[in-house]
Amino acid sequence: MPNNKIPNRLINEKSSYLLQHAYNPVDWFAWSNEAFDKAKNEDKPIFLSNRIIKIT
């Protein structure tokens, strides 16, 4: 059960991977123009998390 009861913007995503982080207190963005515009306007880097799937 999440500790943070207020979801972030990822709560609106369809990806199960992103939804796992919807109650994380970090200001996450999905891959979008909004994310790139915010980073550019604030002169901040983009940190990319790439989901890795292991198939056995």
CORPE-V560766 format. One line per field, one symbol per residue. ss: DSSP state (h for helix, s for strand, l for the rest). A space follows every 10 residues. Layout:
ss = ???
//
This chain:
ss = llllllllhh hhlllhhhhl llllllllll llhhhhhhhh hlllllllll llllll
//
